[in-house]
Amino acid sequence: MGAVPIAIRGIRGGRMTWQPSQTEKGKTEILGRCVVTKRLHTVLVDTTDLVDFEPDSKQDIRQQFPSIADDLGSVEFLISGCSPAGWTRLFGDDDGKD
């Protein structure tokens, strides 16, 4: 397991780590505690996305991690450290019942 490059710590303040996926070849798990719930949360990315990640790039996380670009919960976790459960706790469900 290794430290995640500093500029991903949402992946900036979150002390996230990574490890190769035990179940999916070519994938890496990025792990960290949600800044809201304090529970462990994992995002599964293509290993090549993590290897190619450039902290000083002008590209946003969706461009640098195309394997999760459509998964807004994972993208938000990498940006801010807030998991989908944390987001729901802060802002409620998006089903219109709030």
Summary of the structure (lengths in Angstrom):
residues: 98
radius of gyration: 13.3
end to end distance: 39.8
largest distance: 41.0
contacts: 273
relative contact order: 0.20
helix: 35%
strand: 21%
